[in-house]
Amino acid sequence: MAFSSGGGKGAMADINVTPLIDVMLVLLIIFIVTAPIATYPIDVNLPQRVINPPPQLKDPPPPVDLRINADNTVYWNNAPVAMDDLQKMMIDAVNVDPTNQPELRIDANPDSEYETMTRVMAQAKNAGMVKINFLQQD
């Protein structure tokens, strides 16, 4: 209908869309092939459902409260701690009873630096701590 002069006697001004569809299909194939290459898997250890949990024979040790203030000062049970001594303290807490570790409760101020939190988490992982929880400030 666009720009035709009736009866097919005049010039036809319709756009030939066949090459555009071909280009679109080629681009679609390229995106389908390259999209899986851009993704990479991340291993996450998710907790598994336990039908019959084993009975707890031991009382859990008291939790360790770790607080990170806005000025990036780290407190271990309300006592200031240097970052260099933190991993040793974590290792000592784990070595008391490796099968019954204390829970590490981290309370980070939202204004603290991300680097401080990552250093604390790396030190906890290197110390072998497995019970780590994050507290939400009200």
N, C-alpha and C positions, 0 to 999 in steps of 0.2 A: 503494500500500500504506500510505502514512503517513496515519494518522488516519481512514481510511475505515471506514464502519460497515456494509459489505457490502450488496449489492443496490442501491446508489445511493439509499437512502431517507433517509440522514442528511446532515449537513453535510459538505462536502468541504473539507479543509484543505490541499490541494496548492498549492504556490507556482507562480504563472504566471511562467515564466522568459522568455517572449517579449520583454517590454520590457527585461529585463536583457541579452539577446542584442543587441537593437537598440542599446542604449547602448554596449555593448562594440564593436560594429562601427563606430559613429560615432567613438568614441575611437581605434580602430585607423586609420581613414582620416585623422583629424587628425594622428596621429603620423607616418603615412607621408608626408603632404604637408609637414609642418613639419620633418622630419628633414633633408632635403637643404639646407634653408635655413640650418641651423645650422652646416654644414660650409663650409670655405673652402680653396682649394687653396694649397699651399706649393710654390714652384718650387725644385727641387733639381737641381743640375747633377751628374748621375751620370757616372762614367767609362764610356766606350764601348769595346767590344771592338775591338782593332786586329789585323787578320790579319797584316799585314806591317809591323812597327814600323820606323820610320826608324832608320838607324844613328846612334849617338851619335858625333859627330865631335869634340866637345870634352869634356875631362874636367870633371866638375862641380866647382864651387868648394867650398871647405870649408864644412860646415854651420855654421849659427849656433845655438848652444845658448842658449836663453832659459829661465831658471829663476825661478819665483815661489815664494818662501819662505812659511812660515806667517804671518810678520808683514807679508806683502804687499810685500816688497822684491823688485824685479825685477833680475835679473842678466843681462847680455849677455856671453856667453863668460866667465863667472866674474868679471865686473867689474860693480859696482853701477851702475845707470842710473836717472835720474829719469824718471818717466812722461812729462814734457814733452819730453824729448830722444829718447824711444824711436822715435817715428814718423820723425824726421829720420834716425836711424841706419838704420831699415828702408828708407827711400827711397834713402839712399846705397848700401846693399847691393844694391838692385834695379838702380840706375842704372849699376853697374859693367858689367853685361852683361844687359840685359833679356831676351834670348833664352835665357840660361843662368844663371838665378837660383840663389842658394844656398838650401839647404833650411833652413827655420826649424823647429827642434825645441823644442817647449814642454814643460817639465817643471814641472808645478804641484803644489804640496803640497796634500794633501786638506783641510788646515785653512786654506788661504788663502781670501780672500773671492771670491765669484762676480763681484763688480763689477770686481775687478782683471783677472780673466781676460777679461771682456767688453770691457774697455778695450783690452787687448793685442790681442784678435782684431779689434776695429774699426780699430785703428791699422795692423795688418798688412794688412787689406783696403784701407784708404785708401792705403797705400804701394804697393799693387799686387803683393803677394807671393802667389804661387800654390802654392808647395811648402811646405805647413805640415803638420807631423806632431806627434803628442802622444806623449810618453814615459810609460810606466807605472812608478811607483816600486815597488820590490820590498820 
